[in-house]
């Protein structure tokens, strides 16, 4: 099954495989972000009232962009600009989650918040 979706054509090493897994997971999470606000509200649990349909869809679009960059990066890490921009998606995500926790106080330490922080 994995051969049908490009797993076998990944470059050697763990990083391309990890990027592929994170990219596919992010891609699937995009649908969740558009379909329901429940998971997004669990991430931003301190200010659930601030999670709106618009913010959920914006989160979904960011997740989709990240997924595309990470999936493309998984196959093209030999290109320095692609490696760098793929790495930047993780840094931007980490800064977002840290600012939501420390600055805006919308997030609290729960499983749904910790998981994306660890990946980022």
N, CA, C and O atoms as a DFTB+ gen file, in Angstrom:
480 C
 N C O
     1  1       0.822      -1.198       0.000
     2  2       0.000       0.000       0.000
     3  2       0.868       1.265       0.000
     4  3       0.578       2.218      -0.723
     5  1       1.931       1.269       0.812
     6  2       2.792       2.446       0.866
     7  2       3.482       2.713      -0.458
     8  3       3.771       3.864      -0.783
     9  1       3.753       1.661      -1.233
    10  2       4.372       1.861      -2.545
    11  2       3.450       2.634      -3.486
    12  3       3.936       3.349      -4.362
    13  1       2.158       2.510      -3.328
    14  2       1.205       3.213      -4.180
    15  2       1.204       4.718      -3.937
    16  3       0.822       5.498      -4.809
    17  1       1.634       5.116      -2.744
    18  2       1.598       6.545      -2.430
    19  2       2.985       7.151      -2.288
    20  3       3.145       8.171      -1.617
    21  1       3.982       6.547      -2.902
    22  2       5.289       7.152      -3.037
    23  2       6.318       6.815      -1.982
    24  3       7.422       7.358      -2.016
    25  1       6.000       5.939      -1.048
    26  2       6.935       5.607       0.027
    27  2       8.241       5.037      -0.518
    28  3       9.321       5.396      -0.051
    29  1       8.142       4.155      -1.499
    30  2       9.341       3.466      -2.000
    31  2      10.270       4.391      -2.784
    32  3      11.443       4.061      -2.958
    33  1       9.789       5.520      -3.254
    34  2      10.648       6.427      -4.018
    35  2      11.279       7.512      -3.147
    36  3      11.925       8.423      -3.665
    37  1      11.096       7.421      -1.830
    38  2      11.739       8.381      -0.932
    39  2      13.249       8.162      -0.924
    40  3      13.713       7.032      -1.078
    41  1      14.013       9.231      -0.748
    42  2      15.466       9.064      -0.608
    43  2      15.790       8.253       0.651
    44  3      14.950       8.113       1.540
    45  1      16.986       7.735       0.714
    46  2      17.414       6.946       1.867
    47  2      17.496       7.826       3.112
    48  3      17.728       9.031       3.019
    49  1      17.308       7.221       4.252
    50  2      17.438       7.932       5.520
    51  2      16.113       8.073       6.240
    52  3      15.042       7.873       5.667
    53  1      16.215       8.421       7.509
    54  2      15.015       8.576       8.330
    55  2      14.306       9.911       8.119
    56  3      13.080       9.970       8.205
    57  1      15.045      10.977       7.846
    58  2      14.429      12.296       7.705
    59  2      13.388      12.343       6.586
    60  3      12.294      12.858       6.818
    61  1      13.671      11.835       5.393
    62  2      12.626      11.858       4.361
    63  2      11.376      11.070       4.779
    64  3      10.254      11.486       4.493
    65  1      11.571       9.955       5.441
    66  2      10.422       9.156       5.881
    67  2       9.622       9.885       6.955
    68  3       8.391       9.875       6.938
    69  1      10.329      10.516       7.886
    70  2       9.646      11.270       8.931
    71  2       8.881      12.457       8.340
    72  3       7.745      12.726       8.730
    73  1       9.508      13.160       7.400
    74  2       8.823      14.276       6.745
    75  2       7.592      13.796       5.986
    76  3       6.565      14.475       5.971
    77  1       7.693      12.638       5.364
    78  2       6.562      12.078       4.625
    79  2       5.415      11.756       5.579
    80  3       4.261      12.079       5.296
    81  1       5.725      11.127       6.696
    82  2       4.690      10.779       7.685
    83  2       4.039      12.041       8.239
    84  3       2.814      12.122       8.330
    85  1       4.858      13.031       8.610
    86  2       4.312      14.284       9.136
    87  2       3.509      15.008       8.060
    88  3       2.466      15.590       8.360
    89  1       3.974      14.982       6.823
    90  2       3.244      15.631       5.726
    91  2       1.896      14.992       5.471
    92  3       0.897      15.692       5.306
    93  1       1.859      13.673       5.438
    94  2       0.582      12.977       5.226
    95  2      -0.363      13.218       6.396
    96  3      -1.557      13.438       6.198
    97  1       0.169      13.178       7.612
    98  2      -0.657      13.448       8.789
    99  2      -1.220      14.866       8.742
   100  3      -2.393      15.085       9.044
   101  1      -0.379      15.825       8.364
   102  2      -0.839      17.216       8.239
   103  2      -1.897      17.350       7.155
   104  3      -2.889      18.060       7.320
   105  1      -1.672      16.661       6.052
   106  2      -2.658      16.696       4.963
   107  2      -4.009      16.183       5.443
   108  3      -5.038      16.795       5.156
   109  1      -4.021      15.080       6.161
   110  2      -5.268      14.531       6.683
   111  2      -5.878      15.451       7.738
   112  3      -7.100      15.569       7.828
   113  1      -5.028      16.104       8.535
   114  2      -5.519      17.026       9.554
   115  2      -6.199      18.245       8.940
   116  3      -7.044      18.877       9.574
   117  1      -5.830      18.569       7.710
   118  2      -6.471      19.684       7.013
   119  2      -7.976      19.463       6.906
   120  3      -8.759      20.389       7.119
   121  1      -8.377      18.247       6.580
   122  2      -9.803      17.949       6.464
   123  2     -10.519      18.134       7.790
   124  3     -11.641      18.637       7.836
   125  1      -9.863      17.725       8.870
   126  2     -10.449      17.899      10.203
   127  2     -10.650      19.382      10.499
   128  3     -11.683      19.774      11.042
   129  1      -9.669      20.201      10.144
   130  2      -9.758      21.629      10.433
   131  2     -10.921      22.296       9.690
   132  3     -11.518      23.248      10.192
   133  1     -11.238      21.794       8.500
   134  2     -12.359      22.351       7.744
   135  2     -13.702      21.761       8.179
   136  3     -14.736      22.418       8.060
   137  1     -13.687      20.545       8.673
   138  2     -14.946      19.847       8.985
   139  2     -15.498      20.185      10.362
   140  3     -16.713      20.268      10.541
   141  1     -14.612      20.381      11.339
   142  2     -15.078      20.596      12.711
   143  2     -14.075      21.455      13.470
   144  3     -12.889      21.477      13.141
   145  1     -14.552      22.149      14.472
   146  2     -13.678      22.970      15.303
   147  2     -13.278      22.253      16.588
   148  3     -12.528      22.811      17.389
   149  1     -13.751      21.047      16.800
   150  2     -13.537      20.384      18.089
   151  2     -12.064      20.173      18.416
   152  3     -11.649      20.457      19.540
   153  1     -11.268      19.690      17.481
   154  2      -9.846      19.465      17.756
   155  2      -9.106      20.790      17.918
   156  3      -8.240      20.907      18.786
   157  1      -9.431      21.780      17.104
   158  2      -8.792      23.092      17.213
   159  2      -9.118      23.730      18.555
   160  3      -8.266      24.379      19.160
   161  1     -10.344      23.548      19.020
   162  2     -10.730      24.089      20.326
   163  2      -9.989      23.390      21.466
   164  3      -9.766      23.994      22.515
   165  1      -9.612      22.142      21.276
   166  2      -8.848      21.449      22.327
   167  2      -7.414      21.966      22.384
   168  3      -6.797      21.943      23.449
   169  1      -6.871      22.434      21.256
   170  2      -5.517      23.005      21.254
   171  2      -5.532      24.366      21.941
   172  3      -4.663      24.660      22.763
   173  1      -6.515      25.193      21.606
   174  2      -6.617      26.546      22.159
   175  2      -7.659      26.558      23.269
   176  3      -8.609      27.339      23.239
   177  1      -7.466      25.685      24.242
   178  2      -8.486      25.411      25.255
   179  2      -8.692      26.533      26.261
   180  3      -9.733      26.562      26.918
   181  1      -7.760      27.449      26.411
   182  2      -7.945      28.535      27.377
   183  2      -8.906      29.608      26.882
   184  3      -9.523      30.309      27.685
   185  1      -9.033      29.736      25.580
   186  2      -9.928      30.761      25.012
   187  2     -10.723      30.143      23.862
   188  3     -10.604      30.562      22.711
   189  1     -11.518      29.159      24.192
   190  2     -12.298      28.418      23.193
   191  2     -13.191      29.360      22.392
   192  3     -13.424      29.139      21.204
   193  1     -13.689      30.405      23.041
   194  2     -14.582      31.344      22.351
   195  2     -13.889      32.079      21.200
   196  3     -14.562      32.619      20.323
   197  1     -12.554      32.105      21.193
   198  2     -11.836      32.766      20.112
   199  2     -11.629      31.862      18.891
   200  3     -11.195      32.334      17.840
   201  1     -11.930      30.598      19.020
   202  2     -11.809      29.669      17.889
   203  2     -13.104      29.753      17.088
   204  3     -14.151      29.273      17.523
   205  1     -13.015      30.366      15.920
   206  2     -14.180      30.554      15.062
   207  2     -14.034      29.714      13.799
   208  3     -12.992      29.102      13.564
   209  1     -15.064      29.694      13.012
   210  2     -14.989      29.004      11.729
   211  2     -13.881      29.565      10.854
   212  3     -13.171      28.821      10.179
   213  1     -13.740      30.885      10.873
   214  2     -12.684      31.527      10.077
   215  2     -11.301      31.129      10.580
   216  3     -10.434      30.772       9.783
   217  1     -11.087      31.185      11.880
   218  2      -9.769      30.805      12.397
   219  2      -9.493      29.325      12.176
   220  3      -8.348      28.944      11.932
   221  1     -10.515      28.490      12.255
   222  2     -10.349      27.062      11.979
   223  2      -9.963      26.794      10.540
   224  3      -9.093      25.967      10.265
   225  1     -10.609      27.495       9.620
   226  2     -10.268      27.321       8.202
   227  2      -8.885      27.871       7.894
   228  3      -8.153      27.291       7.092
   229  1      -8.518      28.990       8.525
   230  2      -7.175      29.546       8.345
   231  2      -6.131      28.559       8.858
   232  3      -5.101      28.351       8.216
   233  1      -6.394      27.956      10.005
   234  2      -5.516      26.927      10.548
   235  2      -5.424      25.759       9.568
   236  3      -4.348      25.193       9.376
   237  1      -6.545      25.399       8.949
   238  2      -6.564      24.317       7.963
   239  2      -5.733      24.642       6.731
   240  3      -5.028      23.775       6.214
   241  1      -5.806      25.868       6.260
   242  2      -5.022      26.272       5.087
   243  2      -3.533      26.258       5.421
   244  3      -2.721      25.787       4.624
   245  1      -3.170      26.774       6.606
   246  2      -1.761      26.723       7.006
   247  2      -1.291      25.273       7.080
   248  3      -0.189      24.948       6.637
   249  1      -2.127      24.410       7.638
   250  2      -1.777      22.999       7.761
   251  2      -1.583      22.376       6.381
   252  3      -0.670      21.573       6.187
   253  1      -2.419      22.732       5.437
   254  2      -2.291      22.220       4.078
   255  2      -0.999      22.705       3.419
   256  3      -0.290      21.920       2.790
   257  1      -0.696      23.988       3.563
   258  2       0.544      24.526       2.993
   259  2       1.755      23.813       3.605
   260  3       2.689      23.439       2.895
   261  1       1.728      23.631       4.916
   262  2       2.822      22.917       5.594
   263  2       2.949      21.495       5.072
   264  3       4.054      21.002       4.847
   265  1       1.809      20.838       4.882
   266  2       1.823      19.456       4.388
   267  2       2.451      19.380       3.004
   268  3       3.271      18.500       2.741
   269  1       2.078      20.284       2.133
   270  2       2.617      20.277       0.764
   271  2       4.129      20.517       0.789
   272  3       4.881      19.812       0.116
   273  1       4.571      21.505       1.559
   274  2       6.009      21.806       1.633
   275  2       6.766      20.617       2.213
   276  3       7.825      20.249       1.704
   277  1       6.232      20.014       3.272
   278  2       6.924      18.895       3.912
   279  2       6.959      17.667       3.011
   280  3       7.972      16.970       2.957
   281  1       5.879      17.398       2.313
   282  2       5.874      16.258       1.393
   283  2       6.845      16.493       0.236
   284  3       7.606      15.597      -0.128
   285  1       6.821      17.672      -0.330
   286  2       7.757      17.988      -1.408
   287  2       9.187      17.940      -0.883
   288  3      10.087      17.448      -1.565
   289  1       9.394      18.450       0.327
   290  2      10.715      18.425       0.934
   291  2      11.220      17.014       1.176
   292  3      12.417      16.755       1.055
   293  1      10.318      16.096       1.518
   294  2      10.720      14.708       1.769
   295  2      11.403      14.099       0.553
   296  3      12.295      13.262       0.697
   297  1      10.999      14.504      -0.626
   298  2      11.566      13.961      -1.868
   299  2      12.722      14.795      -2.409
   300  3      13.441      14.352      -3.304
   301  1      12.906      16.007      -1.868
   302  2      13.889      16.928      -2.460
   303  2      14.828      17.551      -1.434
   304  3      15.224      18.707      -1.581
   305  1      15.182      16.813      -0.417
   306  2      16.086      17.346       0.604
   307  2      17.482      17.627       0.075
   308  3      18.255      18.344       0.709
   309  1      17.810      17.068      -1.080
   310  2      19.127      17.326      -1.676
   311  2      19.246      18.756      -2.197
   312  3      20.350      19.224      -2.477
   313  1      18.123      19.446      -2.329
   314  2      18.122      20.849      -2.756
   315  2      18.152      21.731      -1.508
   316  3      17.208      21.719      -0.718
   317  1      19.213      22.481      -1.330
   318  2      19.375      23.289      -0.115
   319  2      18.196      24.236       0.143
   320  3      17.745      24.319       1.286
   321  1      17.674      24.953      -0.862
   322  2      16.528      25.829      -0.581
   323  2      15.288      25.044      -0.114
   324  3      14.536      25.514       0.740
   325  1      15.089      23.860      -0.676
   326  2      13.937      23.051      -0.267
   327  2      14.112      22.548       1.158
   328  3      13.159      22.529       1.937
   329  1      15.319      22.144       1.493
   330  2      15.614      21.719       2.861
   331  2      15.331      22.866       3.832
   332  3      14.683      22.677       4.862
   333  1      15.826      24.059       3.488
   334  2      15.662      25.215       4.369
   335  2      14.207      25.613       4.544
   336  3      13.776      25.884       5.665
   337  1      13.445      25.655       3.465
   338  2      12.045      26.061       3.590
   339  2      11.221      24.998       4.328
   340  3      10.278      25.326       5.049
   341  1      11.581      23.737       4.144
   342  2      10.906      22.672       4.885
   343  2      11.185      22.830       6.370
   344  3      10.273      22.714       7.189
   345  1      12.424      23.090       6.721
   346  2      12.787      23.313       8.112
   347  2      12.054      24.527       8.678
   348  3      11.635      24.513       9.836
   349  1      11.898      25.561       7.882
   350  2      11.192      26.769       8.334
   351  2       9.742      26.491       8.703
   352  3       9.209      27.134       9.607
   353  1       9.091      25.548       8.026
   354  2       7.690      25.258       8.377
   355  2       7.583      24.781       9.817
   356  3       6.603      25.079      10.500
   357  1       8.579      24.048      10.280
   358  2       8.565      23.584      11.667
   359  2       8.846      24.722      12.635
   360  3       8.218      24.814      13.690
   361  1       9.784      25.586      12.281
   362  2      10.085      26.733      13.131
   363  2       8.907      27.681      13.264
   364  3       8.616      28.166      14.357
   365  1       8.235      27.943      12.165
   366  2       7.073      28.829      12.199
   367  2       5.960      28.214      13.044
   368  3       5.325      28.909      13.838
   369  1       5.726      26.928      12.877
   370  2       4.695      26.260      13.674
   371  2       5.043      26.307      15.156
   372  3       4.177      26.572      15.990
   373  1       6.311      26.050      15.489
   374  2       6.729      26.071      16.885
   375  2       6.550      27.469      17.476
   376  3       6.045      27.613      18.589
   377  1       6.963      28.497      16.733
   378  2       6.782      29.875      17.218
   379  2       5.311      30.212      17.412
   380  3       4.945      30.890      18.372
   381  1       4.477      29.743      16.507
   382  2       3.036      29.980      16.647
   383  2       2.512      29.373      17.943
   384  3       1.852      30.051      18.730
   385  1       2.808      28.095      18.161
   386  2       2.282      27.426      19.358
   387  2       2.859      28.029      20.639
   388  3       2.144      28.163      21.632
   389  1       4.137      28.392      20.629
   390  2       4.736      29.007      21.816
   391  2       4.130      30.377      22.093
   392  3       3.898      30.725      23.251
   393  1       3.870      31.159      21.047
   394  2       3.255      32.471      21.263
   395  2       1.820      32.327      21.749
   396  3       1.363      33.128      22.564
   397  1       1.108      31.326      21.266
   398  2      -0.257      31.114      21.751
   399  2      -0.266      30.721      23.231
   400  3      -1.194      31.060      23.966
   401  1       0.777      30.003      23.656
   402  2       0.850      29.579      25.050
   403  2       1.381      30.700      25.951
   404  3       0.762      31.022      26.965
   405  1       2.517      31.293      25.589
   406  2       3.180      32.248      26.475
   407  2       2.695      33.690      26.326
   408  3       2.645      34.426      27.312
   409  1       2.337      34.103      25.112
   410  2       1.965      35.501      24.885
   411  2       0.457      35.700      24.930
   412  3      -0.047      36.508      25.710
   413  1      -0.259      34.959      24.088
   414  2      -1.698      35.175      23.972
   415  2      -2.517      34.376      24.976
   416  3      -3.698      34.656      25.182
   417  1      -1.889      33.376      25.604
   418  2      -2.532      32.557      26.642
   419  2      -3.799      31.852      26.166
   420  3      -4.736      31.662      26.941
   421  1      -3.825      31.465      24.897
   422  2      -4.989      30.750      24.373
   423  2      -4.867      29.249      24.552
   424  3      -5.871      28.537      24.550
   425  1      -3.645      28.765      24.706
   426  2      -3.414      27.315      24.795
   427  2      -3.041      26.940      26.220
   428  3      -2.484      27.744      26.968
   429  1      -3.358      25.703      26.580
   430  2      -2.875      25.166      27.847
   431  2      -2.277      23.793      27.579
   432  3      -2.577      23.153      26.571
   433  1      -1.437      23.358      28.489
   434  2      -0.698      22.119      28.285
   435  2      -1.628      20.925      28.443
   436  3      -1.969      20.508      29.550
   437  1      -2.023      20.396      27.296
   438  2      -2.831      19.180      27.212
   439  2      -2.269      18.359      26.051
   440  3      -1.440      18.849      25.283
   441  1      -2.711      17.142      25.927
   442  2      -2.256      16.289      24.828
   443  2      -2.426      16.919      23.460
   444  3      -1.489      16.906      22.662
   445  1      -3.617      17.483      23.159
   446  2      -3.799      18.100      21.834
   447  2      -2.875      19.290      21.576
   448  3      -2.613      19.622      20.420
   449  1      -2.383      19.931      22.622
   450  2      -1.434      21.031      22.443
   451  2      -0.002      20.513      22.372
   452  3       0.797      21.007      21.577
   453  1       0.323      19.538      23.185
   454  2       1.695      19.029      23.248
   455  2       2.100      18.335      21.952
   456  3       3.234      18.493      21.498
   457  1       1.200      17.577      21.356
   458  2       1.534      16.800      20.143
   459  2       2.087      17.683      19.012
   460  3       3.161      17.375      18.495
   461  1       1.404      18.765      18.606
   462  2       1.985      19.579      17.528
   463  2       3.251      20.306      17.956
   464  3       4.111      20.582      17.120
   465  1       3.385      20.624      19.246
   466  2       4.609      21.271      19.728
   467  2       5.801      20.341      19.612
   468  3       6.895      20.773      19.248
   469  1       5.601      19.081      19.916
   470  2       6.686      18.107      19.836
   471  2       7.093      17.901      18.372
   472  3       8.283      17.829      18.068
   473  1       6.131      17.808      17.481
   474  2       6.439      17.630      16.061
   475  2       7.132      18.874      15.514
   476  3       8.086      18.772      14.743
   477  1       6.649      20.045      15.915
   478  2       7.251      21.307      15.450
   479  2       8.626      21.459      16.036
   480  3       9.304      22.452      15.771
